[in-house]
Amino acid sequence: MNFFSIFGVFLLLLAGLGINLAYAEIDPISDIVFFQSGELHTADNTFLLSSDLNVREFFNGSIIRVSGLTLEGFPYITYTKIENENINTVGKIFIGGEFVELTFVEDTDVSEEIEEKKDDLSIVSQYTQRAHSKQNILIDIKIFDKEQNKHNNFSQNYGHISDTNIKITITNEEDQEIFSSYGITNEKGLFETKYLVPDNSKRESLTIEITAENNNSFSSKILQAFTLGNIPSNGGSGP
């Protein structure tokens, strides 16, 4: 039985028994960890929250459900249980055709971790989200110091980091690698590449994984793009 089935049974049992959990007055926006940071994390990647989200409360606010899309276009759902001023959050995000566990680590725990390299690079992107066959998916990456570009502004003209190794990998819905590109950011922190969608390609979602690494830091990011098949003979965008 998966996480969401177990959680659903848990909620039904509580409702059937008429149990009213003790909870403190919590403001989700200010007290739930991922609302503070504006980020969701898996074991390997970080995603940014978008304004496209839905918040619902259950059992007088002792259970809070948040669902929506990240800025990168991936759907997610989280459940936060609030009891005696303790906050515990679990959730999943849908990436590459499967649900991946989200991780929620308090800042105090993060500070105790020892890592060889810091995850302090901001990977800011401009890219083609939808392309037909025989069209390019353009991917432009800029690397910034995370503290100097907190709003992920691609056009910001300071705080960028040059001489950073970039790897870009694109996989299809079968998790097969169909493209990869390597390079180093220039004096403006920029790296550019493109992927030509093959002729007669099928309609599917692609996962774009970006890693950035230099002597002191290592960060990664995932994006989503869509191939639309051949251009319709009528010149339209198709169904």
GINOR-V519731 format. One record per residue. N is the residue number from 1. RES is the residue in one small letter. PHI is phi as a letter, one per 20 degrees, with the letter a starting at -180 (NA if undefined). OMEGA is omega as a letter, one per 40 degrees, with the letter a starting at -180 (none if undefined). D_LAST is the distance of its C-alpha to the last C-alpha in Angstrom with 2 decimals. Layout:
# GINOR-V519731
[[N & RES & PHI & OMEGA & D_LAST] [N & RES & PHI & OMEGA & D_LAST]]
This chain:
# GINOR-V519731
[[1 & m & NA & a & 36.73] [2 & n & e & a & 34.49] [3 & f & g & a & 35.08] [4 & f & f & i & 32.89] [5 & s & f & i & 34.45] [6 & i & f & a & 37.90] [7 & f & f & i & 37.23] [8 & g & f & i & 35.95] [9 & v & f & i & 39.12] [10 & f & g & i & 41.19] [11 & l & f & a & 39.88] [12 & l & f & i & 40.46] [13 & l & f & i & 43.97] [14 & l & f & a & 44.84] [15 & a & f & a & 43.67] [16 & g & f & a & 45.61] [17 & l & e & i & 48.73] [18 & g & m & a & 48.58] [19 & i & e & i & 49.08] [20 & n & d & a & 48.85] [21 & l & f & i & 48.53] [22 & a & f & a & 50.69] [23 & y & b & i & 48.74] [24 & a & e & i & 49.49] [25 & e & f & a & 47.90] [26 & i & d & i & 45.07] [27 & d & e & a & 42.80] [28 & p & g & a & 39.57] [29 & i & f & a & 38.68] [30 & s & d & a & 42.07] [31 & d & d & i & 43.21] [32 & i & f & a & 40.32] [33 & v & g & a & 40.35] [34 & f & f & i & 36.70] [35 & f & f & i & 36.55] [36 & q & f & a & 39.56] [37 & s & e & a & 38.06] [38 & g & m & a & 34.41] [39 & e & c & i & 33.61] [40 & l & d & a & 32.58] [41 & h & c & i & 34.03] [42 & t & d & i & 33.61] [43 & a & f & a & 36.33] [44 & d & d & a & 34.76] [45 & n & b & i & 32.59] [46 & t & c & i & 32.45] [47 & f & c & a & 29.55] [48 & l & d & i & 29.68] [49 & l & f & i & 29.13] [50 & s & d & i & 26.79] [51 & s & f & i & 27.28] [52 & d & e & a & 24.34] [53 & l & b & i & 26.68] [54 & n & c & a & 28.21] [55 & v & d & i & 31.93] [56 & r & c & i & 33.64] [57 & e & d & i & 37.31] [58 & f & c & i & 38.97] [59 & f & l & i & 42.67] [60 & n & l & i & 43.85] [61 & g & n & a & 42.11] [62 & s & e & i & 43.39] [63 & i & c & i & 39.91] [64 & i & c & i & 37.12] [65 & r & d & i & 33.50] [66 & v & c & i & 31.16] [67 & s & c & i & 27.45] [68 & g & r & i & 24.65] [69 & l & d & i & 22.88] [70 & t & f & i & 24.90] [71 & l & f & a & 24.47] [72 & e & e & i & 23.09] [73 & g & n & a & 20.22] [74 & f & e & i & 21.87] [75 & p & f & a & 22.41] [76 & y & b & i & 26.09] [77 & i & b & i & 28.59] [78 & t & c & i & 32.36] [79 & y & c & i & 35.36] [80 & t & d & i & 38.60] [81 & k & d & a & 41.86] [82 & i & d & a & 44.64] [83 & e & b & i & 48.14] [84 & n & l & i & 51.50] [85 & e & m & i & 49.95] [86 & n & e & a & 48.30] [87 & i & c & i & 44.57] [88 & n & c & a & 42.68] [89 & t & d & i & 38.93] [90 & v & c & i & 36.69] [91 & g & r & i & 32.94] [92 & k & b & i & 30.06] [93 & i & c & a & 27.02] [94 & f & e & a & 23.95] [95 & i & c & i & 23.79] [96 & g & l & i & 22.43] [97 & g & n & i & 21.65] [98 & e & b & i & 25.02] [99 & f & e & i & 27.11] [100 & v & d & a & 29.79] [101 & e & f & i & 32.93] [102 & l & e & i & 33.53] [103 & t & d & a & 37.10] [104 & f & c & a & 39.10] [105 & v & d & i & 42.37] [106 & e & f & a & 44.86] [107 & d & g & a & 46.12] [108 & t & f & i & 49.57] [109 & d & f & a & 48.32] [110 & v & f & a & 46.40] [111 & s & f & a & 49.60] [112 & e & e & a & 51.45] [113 & e & f & i & 49.11] [114 & i & d & a & 50.36] [115 & e & c & i & 47.78] [116 & e & f & a & 48.51] [117 & k & c & a & 46.01] [118 & k & e & i & 44.69] [119 & d & e & a & 41.06] [120 & d & c & i & 41.50] [121 & l & e & i & 39.02] [122 & s & e & i & 36.15] [123 & i & e & a & 33.11] [124 & v & d & a & 31.11] [125 & s & c & i & 27.89] [126 & q & c & a & 25.50] [127 & y & b & i & 22.56] [128 & t & f & a & 19.09] [129 & q & e & a & 16.73] [130 & r & c & a & 13.51] [131 & a & b & i & 13.87] [132 & h & e & i & 12.54] [133 & s & g & a & 15.00] [134 & k & m & i & 18.32] [135 & q & d & a & 17.95] [136 & n & e & i & 20.39] [137 & i & e & a & 20.16] [138 & l & e & a & 23.19] [139 & i & c & i & 25.35] [140 & d & d & a & 28.32] [141 & i & c & i & 30.78] [142 & k & c & a & 33.84] [143 & i & d & i & 36.53] [144 & f & c & i & 38.69] [145 & d & f & a & 41.50] [146 & k & g & a & 39.91] [147 & e & f & a & 42.68] [148 & q & e & i & 42.28] [149 & n & b & a & 38.53] [150 & k & f & a & 37.86] [151 & h & d & i & 34.89] [152 & n & l & a & 32.97] [153 & n & e & a & 33.18] [154 & f & f & a & 31.99] [155 & s & e & a & 34.01] [156 & q & g & a & 37.25] [157 & n & d & i & 40.02] [158 & y & b & i & 42.38] [159 & g & n & a & 42.54] [160 & h & f & a & 40.56] [161 & i & c & i & 41.85] [162 & s & e & i & 42.35] [163 & d & l & i & 43.21] [164 & t & d & a & 40.84] [165 & n & f & a & 39.40] [166 & i & d & i & 35.61] [167 & k & c & i & 33.64] [168 & i & c & a & 29.84] [169 & t & c & i & 28.23] [170 & i & d & i & 24.58] [171 & t & c & i & 23.83] [172 & n & e & a & 20.85] [173 & e & f & i & 19.98] [174 & e & e & a & 23.02] [175 & d & m & i & 25.19] [176 & q & e & i & 25.95] [177 & e & f & a & 26.98] [178 & i & d & a & 25.03] [179 & f & a & i & 26.56] [180 & s & b & a & 29.61] [181 & s & b & a & 31.44] [182 & y & c & i & 34.87] [183 & g & a & a & 36.78] [184 & i & c & i & 39.02] [185 & t & f & a & 38.42] [186 & n & e & a & 40.24] [187 & e & f & i & 42.70] [188 & k & d & i & 39.94] [189 & g & m & a & 38.53] [190 & l & d & i & 35.48] [191 & f & c & a & 33.75] [192 & e & c & i & 30.77] [193 & t & b & i & 28.77] [194 & k & b & i & 25.48] [195 & y & c & i & 23.42] [196 & l & e & i & 21.88] [197 & v & f & a & 18.72] [198 & p & f & i & 19.70] [199 & d & f & i & 18.35] [200 & n & m & i & 16.06] [201 & s & f & a & 15.53] [202 & k & e & i & 13.32] [203 & r & f & i & 10.83] [204 & e & a & i & 13.48] [205 & s & e & i & 15.54] [206 & l & d & i & 18.73] [207 & t & d & i & 22.01] [208 & i & d & i & 24.14] [209 & e & d & a & 27.79] [210 & i & d & i & 30.30] [211 & t & c & i & 34.05] [212 & a & c & a & 36.73] [213 & e & b & i & 40.40] [214 & n & c & a & 43.73] [215 & n & f & a & 47.34] [216 & n & d & a & 47.18] [217 & s & c & i & 43.61] [218 & f & b & i & 40.54] [219 & s & c & a & 37.22] [220 & s & b & a & 33.66] [221 & k & b & i & 30.17] [222 & i & c & i & 26.73] [223 & l & c & i & 23.37] [224 & q & c & i & 19.78] [225 & a & c & a & 17.13] [226 & f & c & i & 13.72] [227 & t & e & a & 12.88] [228 & l & d & a & 9.42] [229 & g & m & a & 10.71] [230 & n & f & i & 11.67] [231 & i & f & a & 10.80] [232 & p & g & a & 9.24] [233 & s & f & i & 12.41] [234 & n & e & i & 11.81] [235 & g & n & a & 11.92] [236 & g & e & a & 8.80] [237 & s & e & i & 6.84] [238 & g & n & a & 3.81] [239 & p & f & none & 0.00]]
